[in-house]
Amino acid sequence: VVDIRKLYGQTGMFTYDPGFMATAACESAITYIDGDKGQLLYRGYPIDQLATNCDFLSVAYLIMNGELPSPDQKRDFDNLVTHHTLVHEQMHTFLQGFRRDAHPMAVLTGLVGALSAFYHDSTDITNPRHREVSAIRLIAKLPTLVAMAYKHSLGQPFIYPQNDLSYTGNFLRMMFATPCDDYQVNDVVERALDRIFILHADHEQNASTSTVRLCGSSGTNPFAAIAAGVACLWGPAHGGANEACLNMLESIQAQGGVAKVGEFMEKVKDKNSGVRLMGFGHRVYKNYDPRAKLMQETCREVLGALGLENDPLFKLAMELERIALEDKYFVDRKLYPNVDFYSGIVQRAIGIPTSLFTAIFALARTVGWIAQWNEMLSDPDYKIGRPRQLYTGAAVRNVK
Ligand code: ACO
C-alpha cells in the first residue's frame, strides 16, 4: 500500500498489487473457493454434488439464476437453449476465411466476436431481457461454433445440430458424425464430457472472467466481451494448460515414459530449465483442486468403459502426481494437481484432438463468463473498470 498523496497529490490510499494477489475487484454471489480447504461451491452447492447429481444445463441454470431449476424450469430452459443452437449461415462463409491449420482458439475468438455482427435485437445491455437472450444465444451456439471450427480443420462438411439430443450429446454428434456415418452417442462418454463442462463452468475472478468483466464494464457488445474472454483463456498459464499438459505427458512418454519421470521432475525443480509441471499449481488452491479429484475419477470410468485401462499417459500422470505429492519442492510450495492435469487424458480417450481442449474449456466457461457479466451489469452502481498504475517512466521534460 502506497500513500497516494506522495504519488499524485490526491487523497486516499493507492494499492499496488501486481497479479491482483490480494485485491477484490468486485462483489459476486456466484462461486466460492476456499483455496486452503480445496473447496469449490457454485451458488453454495459443493462441486462434487453438482458433478454427481446434475447435468450441465441444470448447473448452467443454477449459475445464471441462483437456484437449481424445478423440472418445469429445466424443461423450458433446455428447450430455450435448443431453440438457439443454429448459427447464421453467413458464419460458415466467415469460417471459410480461416486457414485450415489455424489454432481452434484463434478461430473461436474470431467466430464468437463475429456473432456481435448478427444479433442487433438484443444489445441493450441495460435491459435484463436483452441480457438474458444474449446469454442463451451464447450458451446454445458455443458448441455449434466449436464443432464448426473442428470440422473446418478436417476439411469435412459441417454437421447441423440435432435438437432431440442432450446439449452434450448434440455436441458430440456435431463433432464426430459425418454425412457418411452417423454417430451413436456413448452414454459414458456423454456423461464424462458433461462433467468436464460442469467442472469448468465457473471459477470466480480468474484471468478470463476478469477480462470479460473489464471488457463488459465499458458497456460493449456481449459477444465482443465473451470473445475477449476466449482470447484470454487461450494462454498456457490459464485454459491452455490442458493442451500443454497433454503435450508434456506425450513428450515424456516418447522419451521413455514412467522410467523418465524422475529425470523430468529434476528438470521441473531446476529454476533455470524454464520447465513447469503443467496441470500443477494454482493461484488460489493451496490444497488439492476438488475438480482434479473428480477428473481423476472420470478418467478411470472413461478409460475402463472404452477398454483403455492400461492407457500409458494415465499411468504416467498418476506416477507424476505420486512423486510430486511426496517431493519437498511441491510440498513446500503447496503445488497440487489442478483440473487440467487429468482432463486432457479423458478428452483424448473420447477422441478430441489436443488442439481443441481449450476450445472445449471455453464452451463450458461461457456460462460463468456470461453470468458474471450479467451480475456486474445488474448492479445499479457498477462502474467501468479502470485500474491505476505505478508510473516508473521519465519525469516531465521538454523537447529541445
Ligand atoms: N511446476 C513447477 N513449479 C511451479 C509450478 C509448476 N506447475 N507452479 C508454480 N511453481 C512454483 C514457482 O516456480 C514458484 O516457485 P518459487 O516460489 O521458488 O519462485 C512457486 O511455485 C509459486 O508459483 P507462482 O508462479 O508464483 O504462482 P502463481 O500463483 O503466480 O501461478 C499458476 C499459478 C500460473 C497456475 C502456476 O502454478 C503454473 O504456471 N502452473 C502450470 C500451468 C497450469 O497448470 N495452469 C492451469 C491453472 S488452472 C486453470 O487455469 C484452469
Residues whose N, C-alpha, C, O or C-beta is under 5 A from the ligand:
A	BS01	ACO	P236 A237 H238 G239 A241 V268 V275 R276 L277 M278 G279 F280 G281 H282 R283 R333 N338
